[in-house]
Amino acid sequence: MGRAAVRIGTRGSALARWQSGWVADRLRAAHPGLSVELVEIRTRGDRDRNSPLSQISGGTGLFTKEIQRALLDREVEVAVHSLKDLPTLSPDGLTLGAIPEREDPADALVAPRHRTLEGLPPGATVGTGSLRRRAMLRHARPDLEVVDIRGNVETRLAKATSGELDAVVLAASGLHRLGLLDRATQRLGPPGFLPAVGQGALGIECRRDDPGTIALLAPLDHPPTRRAVLAERACLAALEGGCMVPLAAWGRDLDEGDGEGDRGGLLALEVAVFDPDGRERLDGSRTGPRSDPRSLGLRVADDLRAAGADRLLGLARPGGGP
Ligand SMILES: NCc1[nH]cc(CCC(=O)O)c1CC(=O)O
């Protein structure tokens, strides 16, 4: 151990800086005297601001690859990602040293005039760049016009506050971290809306061969969150989903949060897949022992496969085939 300083690689967006700053503060609190520095790294997703996210080739890992490279090249010791943006397959040599406690994983509607999804007039315009959000919106309201938008949280928020669009959908966690949750006019949560895999959670990576940093990160880990998101990620990986398919998932530790104590150590996982336009929705849901999140994810993936998930997800892939 005995590491006296760590450098944290971060993207430059306000949300990424907030998240990395939060991790830096937590590290300093856990290890008094530790020197923690943020190092900004530009990613491909930050440089190409115009293409629809779903169309930038090699789209997986758009926001994370360069930071992982900096980690492997020893420019930084720690990388902070939104877990939602982190591909399920990690490069050799890296490990998730900590997954801190998750924020509210739900989406939020920002509709300054009409407030709720039910309150939007027929044909209203709703902005999102996410295939999952598009499909869920159209499933709930086939009349809505879903507009593909990109940019950081503030840019997307402005499309609704300026009146250019009737509404936008953003992650509640992102709004909360930026002190903007008061702009949300409706929480879009289960059962109608399920989050993206990993939404609301951070993934903190370090090198596998760096036991000093692994030890520093350990106190930031929140095991119930880790179990929940591992189940979600195992299901996504089994369906070969990547981050750009209309798949939504919500894992949770059933013993967490209500103070009622032991329910036999159960983990619950609910997953929904859609066709790109949200006409069809398939649901899979199971509970399993919290000791084995991966198997829970794989079993829900098997259920969804048996129900025809591959056909739906294939429709969303470039070229429309599986
Ligand atoms: N792809 C952008 C992104 N990645 C993570 C978050 C939100 C924060 C989180 O999921 O923890 C966002 C913004 C959004 O979806 O509105």
The ligand as an SDF file (V2000), in Angstrom:
LIG
                    3D

 16 16  0  0  0  0  0  0  0  0999 V2000
  -24.8730    9.1640  -21.5700 N   0  0  0  0  0  0  0  0  0  0  0  0
  -24.9040   10.3100  -20.7600 C   0  0  0  0  0  0  0  0  0  0  0  0
  -25.0820   10.0340  -19.3360 C   0  0  0  0  0  0  0  0  0  0  0  0
  -24.3590    9.0880  -18.7230 N   0  0  0  0  0  0  0  0  0  0  0  0
  -24.7640    9.0180  -17.4090 C   0  0  0  0  0  0  0  0  0  0  0  0
  -25.7660    9.9530  -17.2350 C   0  0  0  0  0  0  0  0  0  0  0  0
  -26.5150   10.2130  -16.0150 C   0  0  0  0  0  0  0  0  0  0  0  0
  -25.8400    9.8290  -14.7490 C   0  0  0  0  0  0  0  0  0  0  0  0
  -25.9780    8.3900  -14.3800 C   0  0  0  0  0  0  0  0  0  0  0  0
  -26.5770    7.5570  -15.0660 O   0  0  0  0  0  0  0  0  0  0  0  0
  -25.4470    8.0630  -13.3030 O   0  0  0  0  0  0  0  0  0  0  0  0
  -25.9610   10.6180  -18.4340 C   0  0  0  0  0  0  0  0  0  0  0  0
  -26.9080   11.7100  -18.6960 C   0  0  0  0  0  0  0  0  0  0  0  0
  -28.3360   11.2830  -18.8850 C   0  0  0  0  0  0  0  0  0  0  0  0
  -28.6380   10.1440  -19.2140 O   0  0  0  0  0  0  0  0  0  0  0  0
  -29.2200   12.1450  -18.7420 O   0  0  0  0  0  0  0  0  0  0  0  0
  1  2  1  0
  2  3  1  0
  3  4  1  0
  3 12  2  0
  4  5  1  0
  5  6  2  0
  6  7  1  0
  6 12  1  0
  7  8  1  0
  8  9  1  0
  9 10  2  0
  9 11  1  0
 12 13  1  0
 13 14  1  0
 14 15  2  0
 14 16  1  0
M  END
$$$$
